[in-house]
Amino acid sequence: MRLGAHLSIAKGLDKTVNMAANIGANTFQFFTRNPRGGAARQISEQEISTWKQARQAADLYPIAGHLPYTLNLGAADTRQQEFARMVLHDDARRIAALGGEFLISHPGHHNGNRKEALDRIVNIIKETYLSINANIPILLLETMAGQGKEIGSIDDLHYILAALNWPEKVGICLDTAHLFAAGWDLTTAEGCQQLVQTLKLKIGLERIKIMHLNDSLTLLGSKRDRHANLGKGEIGEKGLAAIVNNAFLGQLVLILETPVTNYQQYASEIAMVRALRS
């Protein structure tokens, strides 16, 4: 079982090895740059070298970089498009240099015309990411709650992947809180299997690599993205048990993004997940 959480690399990428061990994690994700801005911390070759040796010794994999929330791949504004292209291109190379396996991104928002925004997302990925002539991580587009003009429904992601002709370097990251808020009832085994069948039909299970395991502070179908600590939200322990014991969902790489004030608080939630696995 590959189970971890979102960790900070601010004190050094190599420090995350001990952080992961402290919470019982064998995988993690981190922000590639400031999540509310655009600044990226410079990582030296020495730090990368130390990190690679430490992660190998600790059997810590896979590793995912998460792009900043300010990124909008579907932006119509020229400056926002340029920012999205720069970040997508540069962070693909940065994560590759670290030996990271995945790069996760929220798909973005539309400005009133969903189809045009979806086409812009397709073009940016095709021209900026898939054109990189180097070994790059798999780009994972995240399922979203559907609040406001947010893009990220399963149908949206099907459209993007189909328009890209189903490339091996682009896949999907699920998020349980987002899916629940979007209307997928994950509180029962039947509801989880219904989601899996839809994913199999519209996406292909082989393209789904990671799942953010979060409880939801808001009600089923609320269209509001509000994470809760595991077992403390509307999905609850019963729903979490249904998710992690589903034959497909439970074998995905599981990353917690719950609202903790200190990363060490993830330890009890990770222990809970392992205990729920039958």
C-alpha positions as CSV (number, residue, x, y, z in Angstrom):
1,M,0.0,0.0,0.0
2,R,1.5,3.3,-1.1
3,L,0.2,5.9,1.4
4,G,1.4,9.3,2.3
5,A,0.6,13.0,2.6
6,H,1.4,16.5,1.4
7,L,4.7,17.6,2.8
8,S,6.8,20.8,2.6
9,I,10.3,20.8,1.1
10,A,11.1,24.3,2.4
11,K,13.8,23.0,4.8
12,G,15.3,20.7,2.1
13,L,14.1,18.0,-0.1
14,D,16.2,15.4,1.7
15,K,14.5,16.3,5.0
16,T,11.3,14.9,3.7
17,V,12.6,11.3,4.0
18,N,12.6,11.6,7.8
19,M,9.3,13.5,7.8
20,A,7.7,10.7,5.8
21,A,9.1,8.1,8.2
22,N,7.8,10.1,11.2
23,I,4.2,9.8,9.9
24,G,4.4,6.3,8.6
25,A,4.3,7.4,4.9
26,N,6.1,5.7,2.0
27,T,5.1,8.3,-0.6
28,F,4.3,12.1,-0.6
29,Q,3.6,15.1,-2.7
30,F,4.9,18.7,-2.4
31,F,4.2,22.0,-4.1
32,T,6.6,22.7,-6.9
33,R,6.5,26.4,-6.0
34,N,4.6,28.9,-3.8
35,P,0.9,27.6,-4.1
36,R,-0.5,31.1,-4.0
37,G,2.1,32.7,-6.2
38,G,4.8,31.8,-8.6
39,A,8.1,31.8,-6.8
40,A,10.1,28.5,-6.9
41,R,12.8,27.5,-4.4
42,Q,16.1,26.8,-6.1
43,I,17.3,23.3,-5.3
44,S,21.1,22.6,-5.6
45,E,22.6,19.6,-7.3
46,Q,24.1,18.5,-4.0
47,E,20.6,18.6,-2.4
48,I,19.2,16.6,-5.3
49,S,22.0,14.0,-5.0
50,T,21.5,13.6,-1.2
51,W,17.8,13.3,-1.7
52,K,18.0,10.6,-4.4
53,Q,20.2,8.5,-2.2
54,A,18.1,8.9,0.9
55,R,14.8,8.2,-0.9
56,Q,16.2,5.0,-2.5
57,A,17.4,3.8,0.9
58,A,14.0,4.6,2.4
59,D,12.0,3.0,-0.5
60,L,10.1,6.3,-0.8
61,Y,8.1,6.3,-4.0
62,P,6.4,7.5,-6.1
63,I,6.9,11.3,-5.6
64,A,4.5,13.9,-7.0
65,G,5.0,17.6,-7.5
66,H,1.8,19.7,-7.2
67,L,1.5,22.8,-9.4
68,P,0.4,26.1,-7.7
69,Y,-3.3,26.9,-7.3
70,T,-2.8,30.1,-9.2
71,L,-2.2,28.1,-12.4
72,N,-5.1,28.2,-14.9
73,L,-4.5,26.0,-17.9
74,G,-7.8,27.2,-19.4
75,A,-7.1,30.9,-19.1
76,A,-8.2,33.3,-21.9
77,D,-6.0,36.1,-20.6
78,T,-2.7,36.3,-22.4
79,R,-0.6,36.9,-19.3
80,Q,-2.2,34.0,-17.4
81,Q,-1.6,31.8,-20.4
82,E,2.0,32.8,-20.5
83,F,2.4,32.1,-16.8
84,A,0.7,28.6,-17.2
85,R,3.0,27.7,-20.1
86,M,6.1,28.8,-18.2
87,V,5.2,26.9,-15.0
88,L,4.1,23.8,-16.8
89,H,7.3,23.7,-18.8
90,D,9.8,24.6,-16.1
91,D,8.3,22.5,-13.4
92,A,8.1,19.4,-15.6
93,R,11.9,19.7,-16.0
94,R,12.4,20.5,-12.3
95,I,10.4,17.4,-11.1
96,A,12.3,15.3,-13.7
97,A,15.6,16.5,-12.3
98,L,14.5,15.4,-8.8
99,G,13.5,11.9,-10.1
100,G,9.8,12.6,-9.4
101,E,7.3,10.4,-11.1
102,F,4.2,12.7,-11.3
103,L,3.2,16.3,-11.8
104,I,-0.3,17.1,-10.6
105,S,-2.4,20.1,-11.8
106,H,-5.8,21.5,-11.3
107,P,-7.2,21.8,-14.9
108,G,-8.3,25.4,-14.5
109,H,-11.4,27.6,-15.0
110,H,-13.4,28.9,-17.9
111,N,-14.5,32.5,-18.4
112,G,-18.1,31.6,-19.5
113,N,-17.3,29.3,-22.4
114,R,-16.3,25.8,-21.2
115,K,-15.6,24.4,-24.6
116,E,-13.1,27.2,-25.5
117,A,-11.3,26.8,-22.1
118,L,-11.1,23.0,-22.6
119,D,-9.5,23.6,-26.0
120,R,-7.0,26.0,-24.5
121,I,-6.1,23.3,-22.0
122,V,-5.6,20.8,-24.7
123,N,-3.4,23.2,-26.7
124,I,-1.2,24.2,-23.7
125,I,-0.6,20.6,-22.8
126,K,0.2,19.6,-26.4
127,E,2.4,22.6,-27.2
128,T,4.1,23.1,-23.8
129,Y,4.3,19.7,-22.1
130,L,4.1,17.0,-24.7
131,S,6.6,18.8,-26.9
132,I,9.4,18.6,-24.3
133,N,12.1,16.5,-25.8
134,A,13.2,14.9,-22.5
135,N,12.1,12.4,-20.0
136,I,9.4,14.1,-18.0
137,P,7.0,13.0,-15.3
138,I,3.4,12.0,-16.0
139,L,1.1,15.0,-15.9
140,L,-2.0,14.2,-13.8
141,L,-5.1,16.4,-14.1
142,E,-7.1,16.4,-11.0
143,T,-10.9,15.8,-10.6
144,M,-12.5,18.9,-9.2
145,A,-15.7,19.7,-7.1
146,G,-17.2,21.9,-9.9
147,Q,-17.6,25.1,-7.9
148,G,-18.1,28.2,-9.9
149,K,-16.5,28.0,-13.3
150,E,-14.1,25.2,-12.4
151,I,-13.1,22.6,-15.0
152,G,-12.4,19.1,-13.8
153,S,-15.4,16.8,-14.1
154,I,-14.9,13.3,-15.4
155,D,-16.5,14.4,-18.7
156,D,-14.1,17.4,-18.9
157,L,-11.1,15.1,-18.4
158,H,-12.4,12.7,-21.0
159,Y,-12.6,15.5,-23.5
160,I,-9.1,16.6,-22.8
161,L,-7.5,13.2,-23.0
162,A,-9.4,12.3,-26.1
163,A,-8.4,15.6,-27.8
164,L,-4.8,14.8,-26.9
165,N,-5.2,11.3,-28.4
166,W,-4.8,9.5,-25.1
167,P,-1.0,10.2,-24.5
168,E,0.9,8.0,-22.1
169,K,2.4,11.1,-20.4
170,V,-1.0,12.5,-19.3
171,G,-3.3,10.8,-16.7
172,I,-5.7,11.5,-13.9
173,C,-5.5,12.2,-10.1
174,L,-8.7,11.6,-8.2
175,D,-9.7,13.6,-5.1
176,T,-12.3,12.0,-2.8
177,A,-13.5,15.3,-1.3
178,H,-13.8,16.9,-4.8
179,L,-15.6,13.8,-6.2
180,F,-18.0,13.7,-3.3
181,A,-18.8,17.4,-3.6
182,A,-19.3,16.9,-7.3
183,G,-22.1,14.3,-6.6
184,W,-20.3,11.0,-6.4
185,D,-21.5,9.1,-3.3
186,L,-18.4,7.5,-1.9
187,T,-20.0,6.5,1.4
188,T,-20.9,3.0,0.2
189,A,-19.2,0.1,-1.6
190,E,-21.9,0.4,-4.3
191,G,-21.2,4.1,-4.8
192,C,-17.5,3.6,-5.1
193,Q,-17.9,0.8,-7.6
194,Q,-20.3,3.0,-9.7
195,L,-17.5,5.7,-9.8
196,V,-15.0,3.0,-10.9
197,Q,-17.2,1.8,-13.7
198,T,-17.6,5.3,-15.0
199,L,-13.9,5.9,-14.8
200,K,-13.3,2.6,-16.7
201,L,-15.7,3.6,-19.4
202,K,-14.7,7.3,-19.9
203,I,-11.0,7.5,-18.8
204,G,-9.5,4.0,-18.7
205,L,-8.4,2.7,-15.3
206,E,-4.8,2.4,-16.4
207,R,-4.6,6.3,-16.7
208,I,-5.6,6.9,-13.1
209,K,-2.4,6.9,-10.9
210,I,-3.0,8.8,-7.6
211,M,-5.9,9.6,-5.3
212,H,-6.0,12.4,-2.9
213,L,-7.7,10.9,0.1
214,N,-9.7,13.6,1.9
215,D,-12.9,13.8,3.8
216,S,-15.4,16.5,2.8
217,L,-16.6,19.3,5.0
218,T,-19.5,19.9,2.7
219,L,-22.5,17.8,1.7
220,L,-22.8,15.4,-1.2
221,G,-23.2,17.3,-4.4
222,S,-22.5,20.7,-2.8
223,K,-20.1,21.7,-5.5
224,R,-17.9,23.3,-2.8
225,D,-14.3,22.3,-2.3
226,R,-13.7,22.1,1.5
227,H,-11.5,19.3,2.9
228,A,-12.1,17.8,6.3
229,N,-9.9,15.5,8.4
230,L,-10.4,11.9,7.8
231,G,-13.5,10.6,9.6
232,K,-14.6,14.1,10.6
233,G,-16.5,15.0,7.5
234,E,-19.5,13.9,5.4
235,I,-17.7,10.9,3.9
236,G,-16.9,9.6,7.4
237,E,-15.0,6.4,8.4
238,K,-17.6,4.2,6.8
239,G,-17.1,5.9,3.4
240,L,-13.3,5.9,3.8
241,A,-13.4,2.2,4.5
242,A,-15.5,1.7,1.4
243,I,-12.9,3.7,-0.7
244,V,-9.7,2.0,0.6
245,N,-11.3,-1.5,0.3
246,N,-12.5,-1.0,-3.2
247,A,-10.5,-3.3,-5.5
248,F,-9.4,-0.5,-7.7
249,L,-9.4,2.7,-5.6
250,G,-7.6,1.0,-2.7
251,Q,-4.6,0.1,-4.9
252,L,-4.0,3.6,-6.1
253,V,-1.2,5.8,-4.6
254,L,-3.1,7.5,-1.7
255,I,-2.0,11.1,-0.7
256,L,-3.7,12.9,2.2
257,E,-4.3,16.7,1.9
258,T,-6.4,17.1,5.1
259,P,-6.3,20.4,7.1
260,V,-3.5,19.8,9.6
261,T,-1.5,22.5,11.4
262,N,1.6,20.3,11.7
263,Y,2.6,17.6,9.3
264,Q,3.0,15.2,12.2
265,Q,-0.7,15.2,12.7
266,Y,-0.9,13.1,9.5
267,A,0.5,10.1,11.4
268,S,-2.8,9.3,13.2
269,E,-4.8,9.6,9.9
270,I,-2.3,7.4,8.0
271,A,-2.7,4.9,10.9
272,M,-6.5,5.1,10.5
273,V,-6.3,4.4,6.8
274,R,-4.2,1.3,7.4
275,A,-6.5,0.1,10.1
276,L,-9.6,0.6,7.8
277,R,-8.0,-1.6,5.1
278,S,-9.4,-5.1,5.6
